[in-house]
Amino acid sequence: MMKKFLKKEQPKKKKNHHIKFDIKKKHMKKLTFLILASCFTIAAVAQNNFLLYSFKGNVSVVENNVETKAKVGKPLNSNATIKLTAGAAATLICNEAAMFTLTKPGTYALKNFGDSCKVSSNSVSSNYVKYVWAQMTKSSGAPGSNRKAYMNNVGAVTRSINNIWVDPRLDTVNFSSGDSFPLSWKSYAEAKNFEFFLYSSDNISQPIFKTTVSKLKIPIADFINKLKPGNSYFWTAAIKGEENEELKIFNYVSKEAFAQIEKEMKDQGAAFEAPAEQAYRLAFMLEDAHYLAEAYQYYTKAATLDPANALYRATLMSFKKDYEIK
């Protein structure tokens, strides 16, 4: 009887185990489905963020059923709407990377421009777009003071330990016009006089120009007439009576060559870009390319064209401080 009982009970155990396994399997499928559904829901509700970069004409913004005049640097979410009248245009940055322009009159719901937020072969410098986004959306830090973080760097010719320090941004200077811009340095030791040396690229033993100054800088106007456009030179500064083997590069670019570079930079702009925004972008790109005197001219132009723009004013002040322009 015991053997029969065991034989009868054993199949029941096997059947219960199979049922439990099926229940677990169903729960796993349900859990997987819920996880996938949650992921799709999160992706669906994720919003694109926008920034009004530049505009002309009559452009307005509608947020929460309230219509206001457009303002450069205004952050917008996907629920906002842009209105353009005839002759107006607006350029926006999406998600810190992509840039697109609206040129036809009409009402545009930004939620419909998801495809425009995809980064493509946009000609506008990606570093510049990220820089503008950061400056116009973040309140921490002085506006325009961290430009270097978004720019490329050029190394110096040589490095040595001495009492003179030159900002790495002056390691290579490209120059075409703007005689008021100075070459500057810092001194770790107290000194009243400094010597400035300028060498041709093919002879760094005998300077072609040498002078003594009492300040920690020298205007380019003091030596530019001794140079020839299209040539490269080396320069250095030292406390009077001392030597400094750390050489910096000074490229004197012809006006024709610079005009071509300037044109190429202008052509990289968005479909629409107001004069102030173009001037500011050119200033950033020229500074990045080490055309510092020319960048100074464009930062000044941007701040003059749009004096109400706090970023343009602050950047000009920061630039003057960085390069010892009084």
RODO-2510 file (C-alpha; in nm, 4 decimals, decimal comma):
residues 326
     n   res          X          Y          Z
     1     m     0,0000     0,0000     0,0000
     2     m     0,2902     0,2369     0,0825
     3     k     0,4458     0,1810    -0,2597
     4     k     0,1147     0,2528    -0,4306
     5     f     0,0694     0,5705    -0,2228
     6     l     0,4142     0,6948    -0,3224
     7     k     0,3519     0,6246    -0,6866
     8     k     0,0256     0,8135    -0,6729
     9     e     0,1713     1,1166    -0,4878
    10     q     0,4871     1,1581    -0,6955
    11     p     0,3147     1,2692    -1,0201
    12     k     0,1298     1,5416    -0,8223
    13     k     0,4623     1,6900    -0,7052
    14     k     0,5888     1,7038    -1,0623
    15     k     0,2683     1,8656    -1,1823
    16     n     0,2789     2,1360    -0,9092
    17     h     0,6401     2,2172    -0,9969
    18     h     0,5459     2,2652    -1,3624
    19     i     0,2590     2,4984    -1,2655
    20     k     0,4887     2,7102    -1,0461
    21     f     0,7404     2,7363    -1,3282
    22     d     0,4690     2,8542    -1,5686
    23     i     0,3530     3,1163    -1,3179
    24     k     0,7081     3,2459    -1,2735
    25     k     0,7549     3,2569    -1,6496
    26     k     0,4352     3,4578    -1,6919
    27     h     0,5446     3,6994    -1,4169
    28     m     0,8827     3,7469    -1,5853
    29     k     0,7186     3,8253    -1,9193
    30     k     0,4859     4,0724    -1,7514
    31     l     0,7757     4,2394    -1,5675
    32     t     0,9782     4,2654    -1,8882
    33     f     0,6823     4,4199    -2,0664
    34     l     0,6360     4,6753    -1,7875
    35     i     1,0071     4,7711    -1,7968
    36     l     0,9982     4,8171    -2,1739
    37     a     0,6770     5,0172    -2,1504
    38     s     0,8333     5,2417    -1,8870
    39     c     1,1376     5,3006    -2,1087
    40     f     0,9202     5,3967    -2,4039
    41     t     0,7148     5,6258    -2,1801
    42     i     1,0263     5,8022    -2,0510
    43     a     1,1559     5,8428    -2,4057
    44     a     0,8208     5,9769    -2,5198
    45     v     0,7983     6,2441    -2,2502
    46     a     1,1607     6,3557    -2,2898
    47     q     1,1535     6,7119    -2,4184
    48     n     1,3886     6,9035    -2,6394
    49     n     1,5171     7,2337    -2,5070
    50     f     1,5711     7,5393    -2,7252
    51     l     1,7499     7,8722    -2,7114
    52     l     1,6619     8,1762    -2,9226
    53     y     2,0007     8,2594    -3,0739
    54     s     1,9174     8,5410    -3,3171
    55     f     1,6211     8,7050    -3,4883
    56     k     1,5084     8,9965    -3,7002
    57     g     1,1744     9,1627    -3,7627
    58     n     0,8573     9,0978    -3,5659
    59     v     0,9090     8,7716    -3,3743
    60     s     0,7145     8,6700    -3,0655
    61     v     0,7105     8,3735    -2,8281
    62     v     0,4020     8,2064    -2,6795
    63     e     0,4452     8,0218    -2,3485
    64     n     0,1545     7,9068    -2,1307
    65     n    -0,0834     8,1039    -2,3527
    66     v     0,1125     8,4239    -2,2860
    67     e     0,2670     8,6006    -2,5861
    68     t     0,5834     8,8096    -2,5402
    69     k     0,8373     8,9730    -2,7685
    70     a     1,1352     8,7596    -2,8678
    71     k     1,4645     8,8148    -2,6848
    72     v     1,8090     8,6860    -2,7785
    73     g     1,9229     8,4213    -2,5307
    74     k     1,5739     8,3237    -2,4172
    75     p     1,5473     7,9506    -2,3199
    76     l     1,2385     7,7687    -2,4502
    77     n     1,0922     7,4209    -2,4057
    78     s     0,9000     7,2036    -2,6498
    79     n     0,5654     7,3492    -2,5408
    80     a     0,6558     7,6972    -2,6645
    81     t     0,5464     7,8469    -2,9951
    82     i     0,7322     8,0919    -3,2200
    83     k     0,5428     8,3461    -3,4306
    84     l     0,6967     8,5192    -3,7330
    85     t     0,5451     8,7952    -3,9451
    86     a     0,6428     8,8729    -4,3052
    87     g     1,0110     8,9592    -4,3377
    88     a     1,1009     8,8121    -3,9986
    89     a     1,3478     8,5317    -3,9254
    90     a     1,4613     8,3433    -3,6160
    91     t     1,7531     8,1096    -3,5518
    92     l     1,7366     7,8673    -3,2605
    93     i     1,9773     7,6266    -3,0919
    94     c     1,8375     7,2908    -2,9816
    95     n     1,9800     7,0729    -2,7049
    96     e     2,3125     7,2576    -2,6921
    97     a     2,4246     7,1266    -3,0305
    98     a     2,1979     7,1744    -3,3341
    99     m     2,1050     7,5054    -3,4972
   100     f     1,8188     7,5779    -3,7363
   101     t     1,6462     7,8847    -3,8837
   102     l     1,2826     7,9805    -3,9428
   103     t     1,2353     8,2291    -4,2283
   104     k     0,8741     8,2069    -4,3473
   105     p     0,5858     8,3907    -4,1763
   106     g     0,3711     8,1654    -3,9613
   107     t     0,3250     8,0025    -3,6212
   108     y     0,5670     7,7255    -3,5265
   109     a     0,5149     7,4807    -3,2392
   110     l     0,8610     7,3778    -3,1219
   111     k     0,7376     7,0290    -3,0325
   112     n     0,7268     6,9605    -3,4075
   113     f     1,0995     7,0307    -3,4563
   114     g     1,2452     6,7159    -3,3018
   115     d     1,4216     6,6266    -3,6268
   116     s     1,5905     6,9682    -3,6294
   117     c     1,7509     6,8824    -3,2956
   118     k     1,9595     6,6054    -3,4496
   119     v     2,3236     6,7007    -3,4933
   120     s     2,4136     6,6943    -3,8613
   121     s     2,6803     6,8493    -4,0812
   122     n     2,5884     7,1953    -3,9551
   123     s     2,8586     7,4392    -4,0601
   124     v     2,8445     7,6471    -3,7420
   125     s     3,1312     7,5595    -3,5086
   126     s     3,0041     7,2994    -3,2600
   127     n     3,2321     7,4455    -2,9915
   128     y     3,0800     7,7881    -3,0434
   129     v     2,7233     7,6547    -3,0262
   130     k     2,8027     7,4777    -2,6971
   131     y     2,9713     7,7908    -2,5661
   132     v     2,6759     8,0189    -2,6463
   133     w     2,4320     7,7685    -2,4963
   134     a     2,6347     7,7497    -2,1747
   135     q     2,6714     8,1276    -2,1436
   136     m     2,3042     8,2031    -2,2049
   137     t     2,1514     7,9251    -1,9940
   138     k     2,3799     7,9024    -1,6898
   139     s     2,3841     8,1737    -1,4263
   140     s     2,7036     8,0694    -1,2454
   141     g     3,0351     8,2349    -1,3277
   142     a     3,1120     8,5615    -1,5023
   143     p     2,9642     8,5662    -1,8561
   144     g     3,2251     8,5209    -2,1280
   145     s     3,5104     8,4518    -1,8853
   146     n     3,5534     8,0799    -1,9629
   147     r     3,5871     8,1069    -2,3419
   148     k     3,9156     7,9158    -2,3313
   149     a     3,7351     7,5996    -2,2159
   150     y     3,5607     7,5849    -2,5553
   151     m     3,8642     7,6714    -2,7689
   152     n     4,1613     7,4844    -2,9104
   153     n     4,5063     7,5509    -2,7689
   154     v     4,8405     7,5980    -2,9481
   155     g     5,1567     7,5043    -2,7593
   156     a     5,4597     7,7251    -2,7178
   157     v     5,7848     7,6773    -2,9082
   158     t     5,9925     7,6197    -2,5945
   159     r     5,9437     7,6000    -2,2197
   160     s     6,1901     7,7207    -1,9577
   161     i     6,1993     7,8309    -1,5955
   162     n     6,2443     8,2076    -1,5591
   163     n     6,0869     8,5147    -1,4014
   164     i     5,8619     8,5893    -1,6982
   165     w     5,5327     8,4113    -1,7689
   166     v     5,3344     8,4535    -2,0902
   167     d     4,9716     8,3433    -2,1117
   168     p     4,9462     8,0272    -2,3301
   169     r     4,6871     8,2089    -2,5408
   170     l     4,9763     8,4262    -2,6623
   171     d     5,1970     8,1302    -2,7528
   172     t     5,0986     8,1902    -3,1143
   173     v     4,9597     8,5224    -3,2336
   174     n     4,8225     8,5661    -3,5852
   175     f     4,7989     8,9298    -3,6831
   176     s     4,6725     9,1270    -3,9813
   177     s     4,5427     9,4582    -3,8441
   178     g     4,4627     9,6262    -3,5135
   179     d     4,7777     9,8022    -3,3956
   180     s     4,6326     9,8907    -3,0533
   181     f     4,6483     9,5270    -2,9412
   182     p     4,9502     9,4570    -2,7133
   183     l     5,1745     9,1573    -2,6459
   184     s     5,1869     9,1143    -2,2689
   185     w     5,3484     8,9058    -1,9948
   186     k     5,3682     8,8644    -1,6160
   187     s     5,6741     8,8952    -1,3931
   188     y     5,7374     8,6748    -1,0893
   189     a     6,0036     8,9159    -0,9665
   190     e     5,9850     9,2862    -0,8935
   191     a     6,1373     9,4847    -1,1762
   192     k     6,1093     9,8342    -1,3185
   193     n     6,2228     9,7640    -1,6731
   194     f     6,1788     9,4821    -1,9225
   195     e     6,3372     9,4035    -2,2567
   196     f     6,1376     9,2948    -2,5588
   197     f     6,3089     9,0977    -2,8362
   198     l     6,1814     9,0194    -3,1852
   199     y     6,3530     8,7652    -3,4139
   200     s     6,3067     8,6557    -3,7739
   201     s     6,2106     8,2902    -3,8174
   202     d     6,5449     8,2043    -3,9755
   203     n     6,7677     8,3706    -3,7141
   204     i     6,6933     8,3503    -3,3424
   205     s     7,0411     8,4561    -3,2311
   206     q     7,0275     8,8182    -3,3450
   207     p     6,7064     9,0191    -3,2833
   208     i     6,5707     9,2364    -3,5631
   209     f     6,4102     9,4597    -3,3009
   210     k     6,4912     9,5219    -2,9361
   211     t     6,3531     9,7765    -2,6929
   212     t     6,3159     9,8473    -2,3210
   213     v     5,9744     9,9099    -2,1676
   214     s     5,8567     9,9928    -1,8167
   215     k     5,5233     9,8137    -1,8489
   216     l     5,4401     9,4434    -1,8762
   217     k     5,3344     9,4820    -2,2377
   218     i     5,4221     9,6383    -2,5703
   219     p     5,1741     9,7620    -2,8357
   220     i     5,2064     9,5875    -3,1700
   221     a     5,2153     9,9361    -3,3223
   222     d     5,5638     9,9835    -3,1720
   223     f     5,7227     9,7244    -3,4014
   224     i     5,4802     9,6300    -3,6794
   225     n     5,6440     9,8656    -3,9333
   226     k     5,9628     9,6590    -3,9064
   227     l     5,7843     9,3416    -4,0223
   228     k     5,6685     9,2152    -4,3602
   229     p     5,3237     9,0635    -4,4205
   230     g     5,3322     8,6933    -4,4985
   231     n     5,6272     8,6201    -4,2671
   232     s     5,6588     8,4557    -3,9261
   233     y     5,8612     8,5844    -3,6329
   234     f     5,9558     8,4914    -3,2766
   235     w     5,9336     8,7172    -2,9721
   236     t     6,0155     8,7065    -2,6039
   237     a     6,0412     8,9340    -2,3024
   238     a     6,2766     8,9359    -2,0056
   239     i     6,3630     9,1398    -1,7005
   240     k     6,6267     9,3906    -1,8087
   241     g     6,9681     9,2292    -1,7811
   242     e     6,8308     8,8736    -1,7805
   243     e     6,7681     8,6207    -2,0577
   244     n     6,4537     8,4341    -2,1542
   245     e     6,4816     8,1447    -2,3976
   246     e     6,1066     8,0887    -2,4163
   247     l     6,0055     8,2025    -2,7642
   248     k     5,6541     8,2833    -2,8872
   249     i     5,5287     8,2887    -3,2453
   250     f     5,4057     8,6016    -3,4233
   251     n     5,2583     8,5448    -3,7705
   252     y     5,2102     8,8607    -3,9757
   253     v     4,9257     8,7657    -4,2113
   254     s     4,8653     8,9655    -4,5279
   255     k     4,5371     9,1537    -4,5608
   256     e     4,4434     8,9405    -4,8627
   257     a     4,5015     8,6146    -4,6747
   258     f     4,3046     8,7370    -4,3734
   259     a     4,0164     8,8554    -4,5936
   260     q     3,9822     8,4982    -4,7228
   261     i     3,9858     8,3554    -4,3704
   262     e     3,7308     8,6120    -4,2569
   263     k     3,5027     8,5283    -4,5515
   264     e     3,5181     8,1553    -4,4736
   265     m     3,4234     8,2231    -4,1128
   266     k     3,1327     8,4438    -4,2164
   267     d     3,0070     8,1726    -4,4504
   268     q     2,9871     7,9286    -4,1570
   269     g     2,7004     8,1199    -3,9991
   270     a     2,3393     8,0107    -3,9727
   271     a     2,0847     8,0775    -4,2468
   272     f     2,0031     8,3952    -4,0568
   273     e     2,2300     8,5765    -3,8132
   274     a     2,1834     8,9360    -3,6993
   275     p     2,4895     9,1650    -3,7264
   276     a     2,5529     9,1611    -3,3498
   277     e     2,5359     8,7803    -3,3292
   278     q     2,7587     8,7464    -3,6351
   279     a     3,0150     8,9867    -3,4873
   280     y     3,0196     8,7956    -3,1592
   281     r     3,0562     8,4595    -3,3353
   282     l     3,3378     8,5916    -3,5544
   283     a     3,5119     8,7319    -3,2472
   284     f     3,4959     8,3915    -3,0750
   285     m     3,6203     8,2062    -3,3835
   286     l     3,8998     8,4577    -3,4466
   287     e     4,0136     8,4358    -3,0861
   288     d     4,0095     8,0577    -3,1152
   289     a     4,2259     8,0911    -3,4282
   290     h     4,4631     8,3272    -3,2403
   291     y     4,3691     8,6369    -3,4427
   292     l     4,3492     8,8302    -3,1187
   293     a     4,3648     9,1885    -3,2453
   294     e     4,0900     9,1125    -3,4978
   295     a     3,8845     8,9303    -3,2334
   296     y     3,9050     9,2411    -3,0152
   297     q     3,7595     9,4488    -3,2994
   298     y     3,4652     9,2107    -3,3403
   299     y     3,3939     9,1786    -2,9645
   300     t     3,3837     9,5587    -2,9570
   301     k     3,1522     9,5631    -3,2587
   302     a     2,9121     9,3091    -3,1026
   303     a     2,8876     9,5058    -2,7780
   304     t     2,8338     9,8284    -2,9746
   305     l     2,5634     9,6825    -3,1998
   306     d     2,3702     9,5341    -2,9056
   307     p     2,4623     9,7340    -2,5920
   308     a     2,1733     9,5763    -2,3992
   309     n     2,3240     9,2279    -2,4327
   310     a     2,4973     9,1547    -2,1002
   311     l     2,6975     8,8640    -2,2450
   312     y     2,8518     9,0795    -2,5182
   313     r     2,9457     9,3550    -2,2732
   314     a     3,0885     9,1133    -2,0169
   315     t     3,2904     8,9226    -2,2784
   316     l     3,4477     9,2434    -2,4080
   317     m     3,5490     9,3406    -2,0542
   318     s     3,6861     8,9919    -1,9885
   319     f     3,8826     8,9954    -2,3155
   320     k     4,0390     9,3328    -2,2330
   321     k     4,1360     9,2063    -1,8891
   322     d     4,2828     8,8816    -2,0285
   323     y     4,5066     9,0600    -2,2777
   324     e     4,5965     9,3742    -2,0789
   325     i     4,4001     9,6159    -2,2979
   326     k     4,3286     9,9448    -2,1211
***
